[in-house]
Amino acid sequence: MKPLPTSCPKCAGLFVVGYPIDFGSHGAAVVPTWCEGTPQEAWLGGGITAPPQRKRIPMTALRCSECGYVETYARPRFEAKGDEFC
């Protein structure tokens, strides 16, 4: 897998690894995930049905330390290994 970029395409500043955070039911913090396809409305309405866990890919974000530009990526695992992420 190709390594994530380390510098900002907008200003060439240094990217810092982080992640988007969302709040689920009862205020619990969760890492957003990317799911293929279109959302399906829940049968009771007022939301969408959650896809199976195997179809969810966690998201991570890179933020430029200079200009604040953010890029998001969805990969099965995000663990720092030197200058690469897998």
C-alpha positions in Angstrom: 0.0 0.0 0.0 1.3 3.4 -0.9 2.4 5.6 2.1 0.3 8.6 3.0 1.8 12.0 2.1 3.9 13.8 4.7 3.6 17.3 3.3 0.6 19.5 2.3 -0.2 19.8 -1.4 -1.4 23.4 -0.8 1.6 25.0 1.0 4.2 22.2 1.5 3.8 22.4 5.3 4.2 19.3 7.5 1.2 17.0 7.8 0.2 15.8 11.4 -1.7 12.6 11.8 -5.0 12.7 13.6 -8.6 11.4 13.2 -12.1 12.7 12.8 -14.3 12.1 15.9 -18.0 11.8 16.0 -20.5 11.2 18.8 -22.8 8.3 18.7 -25.8 7.5 21.0 -25.6 8.7 24.5 -22.7 11.1 23.7 -20.1 8.3 23.2 -17.1 9.4 21.2 -16.5 7.2 18.1 -14.1 7.3 15.1 -16.1 7.8 11.9 -16.0 5.1 9.3 -16.4 5.0 5.6 -19.0 2.7 4.1 -19.4 1.8 0.4 -22.7 2.5 -1.2 -25.6 4.6 -0.2 -27.2 4.9 3.3 -30.3 2.8 3.9 -33.1 4.4 6.0 -33.8 2.6 9.2 -37.2 1.0 9.2 -38.3 3.1 12.2 -37.1 6.3 10.5 -35.0 9.0 12.0 -31.7 7.5 11.0 -29.9 4.9 8.8 -29.2 1.3 9.4 -25.6 0.5 10.4 -23.8 -1.6 7.8 -22.0 -4.8 9.0 -18.8 -4.2 10.8 -16.8 -6.0 8.1 -17.9 -3.3 5.6 -16.8 -0.4 7.7 -13.4 1.2 7.2 -12.1 3.6 9.9 -11.1 7.1 8.8 -8.0 9.1 9.7 -7.1 12.6 8.9 -3.9 14.5 8.0 -3.8 18.2 9.0 -1.2 20.6 7.7 0.6 22.3 10.7 1.1 25.4 8.6 -2.2 26.2 6.8 -4.7 23.9 8.4 -5.7 22.0 5.3 -7.1 18.6 6.1 -7.2 15.4 4.0 -9.1 12.3 5.1 -8.3 8.7 4.3 -10.1 5.4 4.9 -7.8 2.4 5.4 -8.4 -0.9 7.3 -5.6 -0.1 9.8 -3.8 3.1 10.8 -0.7 2.5 12.7 2.4 4.7 12.5 5.4 2.7 11.2 8.1 5.3 10.6 7.0 7.5 7.7 4.4 5.0 6.6 0.9 4.1 7.7 -0.8 0.8 7.0 
